[in-house]
Amino acid sequence: MMEKPRPPLPPFTLAEQASEKVRLAEDAWNSRDADRVSLAYTIDSQWRNRDTFITGRAEIIAFLQQKWLRE
């Protein structure tokens, strides 16, 4: 399944575009909305958090939900 790209898209030729990309990522993370955060990653993303290995968006969502419940 091909996903539709979401702006802002590379190449980032202006500092404002790069800053917007960072701000959007920060806003998503700070929202603590695991579904929203997971959209920044590919469907088959692979994460490592210490001794935990996470594969795919579904596992990213579950991991973030548990992480934010503890924090």
N, C-alpha and C positions, 0 to 999 in steps of 0.2 A: 504494500500500500504506500503510495507516494503522498507525502504531506505537503500542504501548501506553505511556502515560506512566509515568515512573519517579519515585518519591518521592525527596526531598521536592519537593512541587509548589507553585508560587506560588498565591496571594500569600503571601509570608512575613510573617506577622503577629508572629512572635516572633523575638527575636534568636537564640534557639537553633536555629530552623529555618534561618535564613540562614547561621549558623555551620556547621551540618551540611552544607548544600549546598556551601559552600566547602571544608570538610574532605574531602568525598567527591570533589570535583574534584581537590584536591591529592593525595589518595591514589591516584587513578587515574593522574594524570600521573607521580607518583613511582614507580609500579609499572613504568613503561616498557613497558606492555602496549598496543600501538597499537590492537588490536581494542577493548579496554576503553575507552580514551580516545575512540575514534571514536564510541562510542555516545552521547557527550554532544552530538553535532552531528547536524543533520538530514541525511537521505540526500543532499540536493542542496546542502549547505553549500559556500560559496566562501571560500577562504583566500587570503591574499597573504602571502608571506614574502620580503621584499626584492623580487627580480626574478622570483620563482617564483609562479605562479598555480596553485592547487589547487582542484579541483571534485569534490565527492562523497566519500563515506566511503572508497571503495577507494583514491583518491588520497591522502587523509589518512593512511590506514594505511601506504601505501608511503612517503610522505614521512617520517612519524615513525620508521618502522623504519630508514630510511637515516640520519636525523638522529641517532638514538641509537647507531647503529653507529660514527659518527664521534666521538661524545662520550665 
